[in-house]
Amino acid sequence: MSRELANIHPDAKIGKNVTIEPFATVLEDTVIGDGTYIGANAVIMQGARLGKNVQVFPGAVISAVPQDLKFKGELTTTHIGDNTIIREFVTINRGTAAKGKTIIGENCLFMAYSHVAHDCIIGNNIIFANGVQVAGEVEVGNHAILGGSTLVHQFTKIGAHVMTQGGLHVLKDIPPYVLAARQPASYTGVNSIGLRRRGFTNEQIDGIKEIYRIVFSGGMNYTDAIKKIVTDIADSDFKTEIVDFFNNSTRGVLPAYKA
């Protein structure tokens, strides 16, 4: 594809077999990996670091300055992993002095109009459905799926393999492997279908369910429940991940749903 009608800064580092459609803009201090596609009217701004085979659809803006009044023009970056798809009018802001970078993993899908704010850390194989809005310094674990128009408060952590209901307002941390729904956002079960699709065995899923039965139905506060899990549940990778998540939560973990 001819780049004659695109606005490409001469200092941009562009890999092999990159397609840049007419009227796209690629500014200085950018890196575009091999095989990447930049659609018409997309804007790749300073600090963008795109991996290989990334697809940026028309109207998306990558690595714009943060929407944060504390930002003072510091040199920061936005990293987009290989094979990630960024659909129409997605906006992803670069980092601030807080972390210095916004990180998007590999094999992710950001549907139209979703937004990732400054200093977020988004894992691999993530799906953000249309209109998902994620505030600054949010962390999202691998294989999480956020339903359309989900809103995530700043500094919130969302664990791996989580799935959220569309339109959810996420104000508390969501631990790994669970379904989050209702208002206010609540634990509504283990994401069993998603886990089976990703190769978890029935035994592993039953073990995760037992841990969350203690946490959310055991009649204890979260601190006591985690102590019981540490002493009573056999060691496993998912046990360690869940325990660490609760112990490291800074915003507190969402509650169980009560009808």
LOKE-105979 format. One line per 5 residues: number of its first residue (from 0); for each residue x, y, z of C-alpha. Coordinates in Angstrom, 1 decimal, decimal comma, always signed. Example, Ala and Ser with C-alpha at 12.3 -4.5 7.8 and 13.67 -1.06 7.14 Angstrom:
<pts>
0 = +12,3 -4,5 +7,8; +13,7 -1,1 +7,1 $
</pts>
This chain:
<pts>
0 = +0,0 +0,0 +0,0; +1,3 +3,4 -0,9; +2,2 +5,7 +2,0; +2,2 +8,9 -0,1; -0,9 +10,3 +1,5 $
5 = +0,1 +9,3 +5,0; +1,8 +11,7 +7,4; +4,9 +9,8 +8,6; +7,7 +11,5 +10,5; +11,2 +10,7 +9,1 $
10 = +12,4 +9,6 +12,5; +9,7 +6,9 +12,9; +11,2 +3,4 +12,9; +9,0 +1,2 +10,7; +9,5 -2,5 +10,2 $
15 = +9,1 -4,7 +7,1; +5,8 -5,3 +5,4; +4,0 -2,5 +7,3; +0,8 -1,1 +5,7; +0,0 +2,5 +6,5 $
20 = -3,2 +3,7 +4,9; -3,8 +7,2 +3,5; -4,3 +10,0 +6,0; -2,9 +8,0 +8,9; -0,3 +9,8 +11,1 $
25 = +2,9 +8,4 +12,6; +4,8 +10,8 +14,7; +8,4 +10,9 +15,9; +9,8 +8,6 +18,6; +7,6 +5,7 +17,4 $
30 = +8,4 +2,1 +16,5; +6,1 +0,0 +14,3; +6,9 -3,7 +14,1; +7,0 -6,0 +11,1; +3,7 -6,8 +9,4 $
35 = +1,7 -4,2 +11,3; -1,4 -2,5 +9,7; -2,2 +1,2 +10,4; -5,7 +2,2 +9,1; -6,7 +5,4 +7,5 $
40 = -7,0 +8,4 +10,0; -5,3 +6,4 +12,8; -2,8 +8,4 +14,8; +0,4 +6,8 +16,3; +1,8 +9,4 +18,7 $
45 = +5,2 +9,9 +20,4; +6,3 +7,0 +22,6; +4,4 +4,3 +20,8; +6,1 +0,9 +20,6; +4,0 -1,4 +18,4 $
50 = +5,0 -5,1 +18,1; +4,7 -7,4 +15,1; +1,4 -7,9 +13,2; -0,5 -5,4 +15,2; -3,7 -4,1 +13,6 $
55 = -4,7 -0,5 +14,2; -8,1 +0,3 +12,6; -9,2 +3,7 +11,3; -9,6 +6,5 +13,9; -7,7 +4,9 +16,7 $
60 = -5,2 +7,0 +18,6; -2,3 +5,3 +20,3; +0,1 +6,9 +22,8; -1,6 +10,3 +23,2; -0,5 +12,2 +26,3 $
65 = -2,3 +11,2 +29,5; -5,6 +12,8 +30,6; -3,9 +13,5 +33,9; -3,3 +17,0 +35,2; -0,2 +15,8 +37,0 $
70 = +1,5 +15,0 +33,7; +4,2 +17,5 +33,0; +5,4 +16,4 +29,6; +7,8 +13,7 +30,8; +9,1 +11,2 +28,2 $
75 = +7,0 +8,1 +28,6; +5,9 +5,2 +26,3; +3,0 +2,9 +25,2; +3,9 -0,7 +24,4; +1,5 -2,8 +22,3 $
80 = +2,2 -6,6 +22,1; +2,4 -8,7 +19,0; -0,8 -9,7 +17,2; -3,0 -7,3 +19,1; -6,0 -5,8 +17,3 $
85 = -7,1 -2,3 +18,1; -10,5 -1,5 +16,5; -12,0 +1,8 +15,4; -11,7 +4,9 +17,7; -9,9 +3,0 +20,5 $
90 = -7,7 +5,4 +22,6; -4,7 +4,2 +24,5; -2,7 +6,8 +26,5; +1,0 +6,7 +27,3; +2,4 +6,6 +30,8 $
95 = +3,2 +9,2 +33,4; +6,0 +9,6 +35,9; +4,1 +7,1 +38,1; +5,2 +4,1 +36,0; +6,6 +5,6 +32,9 $
100 = +4,7 +3,3 +30,5; +1,4 +1,8 +29,5; +1,7 -1,8 +28,6; -0,7 -3,9 +26,4; +0,1 -7,6 +26,0 $
105 = +0,0 -9,9 +23,0; -3,0 -11,3 +21,2; -5,4 -8,8 +22,7; -8,6 -7,5 +21,1; -9,8 -3,9 +21,9 $
110 = -13,2 -3,4 +20,3; -14,5 +0,0 +19,1; -14,4 +3,0 +21,4; -12,7 +1,3 +24,3; -10,2 +3,3 +26,3 $
115 = -7,0 +2,5 +28,2; -5,7 +5,3 +30,4; -2,1 +6,0 +31,5; +0,2 +3,5 +33,2; -2,2 +0,6 +32,9 $
120 = -0,8 -2,9 +32,7; -3,0 -5,1 +30,5; -2,0 -8,8 +30,1; -2,1 -11,2 +27,1; -5,1 -12,6 +25,3 $
125 = -7,4 -9,9 +26,8; -10,7 -8,9 +25,2; -12,2 -5,4 +25,9; -15,7 -5,3 +24,3; -17,1 -2,1 +22,8 $
130 = -16,9 +0,9 +25,0; -14,9 -0,5 +27,9; -13,3 +2,4 +29,8; -10,3 +1,7 +32,0; -8,9 +4,5 +34,2 $
135 = -5,2 +5,1 +35,1; -2,9 +2,5 +36,7; -5,4 -0,4 +36,3; -4,0 -3,9 +36,0; -5,8 -6,7 +34,1 $
140 = -4,6 -10,3 +34,1; -4,2 -12,7 +31,2; -7,3 -14,0 +29,4; -9,7 -11,5 +31,1; -12,8 -10,5 +29,1 $
145 = -14,5 -7,3 +30,0; -18,1 -6,9 +28,7; -19,2 -3,9 +26,7; -19,3 -0,6 +28,5; -17,6 -1,9 +31,6 $
150 = -16,1 +1,0 +33,6; -13,1 +0,4 +35,8; -12,0 +2,7 +38,5; -8,3 +3,9 +38,7; -5,8 +1,6 +40,6 $
155 = -8,2 -1,4 +40,4; -6,8 -4,9 +39,7; -8,6 -7,5 +37,7; -7,3 -11,0 +37,9; -6,6 -13,5 +35,2 $
160 = -9,5 -15,4 +33,5; -12,1 -13,0 +34,8; -15,2 -12,2 +32,9; -17,4 -9,2 +33,6; -21,0 -8,5 +32,7 $
165 = -21,6 -5,7 +30,2; -22,1 -2,3 +31,8; -20,5 -3,2 +35,1; -19,0 -0,5 +37,3; -15,9 -1,9 +38,8 $
170 = -14,9 -0,1 +42,0; -13,2 -3,0 +43,8; -10,6 -5,6 +42,8; -11,8 -8,7 +41,0; -9,9 -11,8 +41,9 $
175 = -8,8 -14,4 +39,3; -11,0 -17,0 +37,6; -14,4 -15,4 +38,6; -17,5 -14,0 +37,0; -18,4 -10,5 +38,1 $
180 = -21,9 -9,1 +37,5; -24,8 -7,2 +39,1; -24,7 -3,7 +40,6; -22,7 -3,0 +42,7; -20,2 -5,4 +41,0 $
185 = -20,3 -8,7 +42,8; -18,9 -12,2 +42,7; -21,4 -14,4 +40,9; -19,4 -17,6 +40,5; -16,3 -19,2 +38,9 $
190 = -15,8 -18,7 +35,2; -16,0 -22,4 +34,6; -16,9 -22,3 +30,9; -14,0 -20,0 +30,1; -11,6 -22,1 +32,2 $
195 = -12,6 -25,3 +30,4; -12,1 -23,6 +27,0; -8,6 -22,8 +28,1; -7,7 -26,4 +29,1; -8,4 -26,4 +32,9 $
200 = -9,4 -29,8 +34,2; -12,6 -30,5 +36,1; -10,4 -31,2 +39,1; -8,7 -27,8 +38,9; -12,0 -26,0 +38,5 $
205 = -13,5 -27,8 +41,5; -10,4 -26,7 +43,5; -11,0 -23,1 +42,5; -14,6 -23,4 +43,4; -13,8 -24,8 +46,8 $
210 = -11,4 -21,8 +47,5; -14,1 -19,3 +46,6; -16,7 -21,2 +48,6; -14,6 -20,5 +51,7; -14,0 -16,9 +50,7 $
215 = -17,5 -15,9 +49,7; -19,8 -18,4 +51,5; -17,8 -19,4 +54,6; -19,1 -16,8 +56,9; -15,7 -15,3 +57,5 $
220 = -14,1 -12,0 +56,6; -11,6 -12,1 +53,8; -8,5 -12,1 +56,1; -9,7 -15,2 +58,1; -10,9 -16,9 +54,9 $
225 = -7,5 -16,6 +53,3; -5,8 -17,9 +56,5; -8,1 -21,0 +56,3; -7,3 -21,5 +52,7; -3,5 -21,3 +53,4 $
230 = -3,8 -24,0 +56,1; -6,6 -26,3 +54,8; -6,3 -26,3 +51,0; -3,7 -28,3 +49,2; -1,0 -26,2 +47,5 $
235 = -1,4 -25,4 +43,8; -0,6 -22,6 +41,4; -4,1 -21,3 +41,4; -4,3 -21,4 +45,2; -1,1 -19,3 +45,3 $
240 = -2,4 -16,9 +42,7; -5,7 -16,3 +44,6; -4,0 -15,9 +48,0; -1,5 -13,5 +46,6; -4,2 -11,5 +44,9 $
245 = -6,2 -11,0 +48,2; -3,0 -10,2 +50,2; -1,9 -7,6 +47,7; -5,3 -5,9 +47,1; -5,2 -2,2 +47,9 $
250 = -8,8 -1,3 +46,9; -10,4 -4,3 +48,6; -12,1 -7,2 +46,8; -15,6 -7,1 +45,5; -18,4 -8,7 +47,6 $
255 = -20,4 -11,8 +46,9; -23,8 -11,3 +45,3; -26,7 -11,5 +47,7; -30,2 -11,8 +46,2 $
</pts>
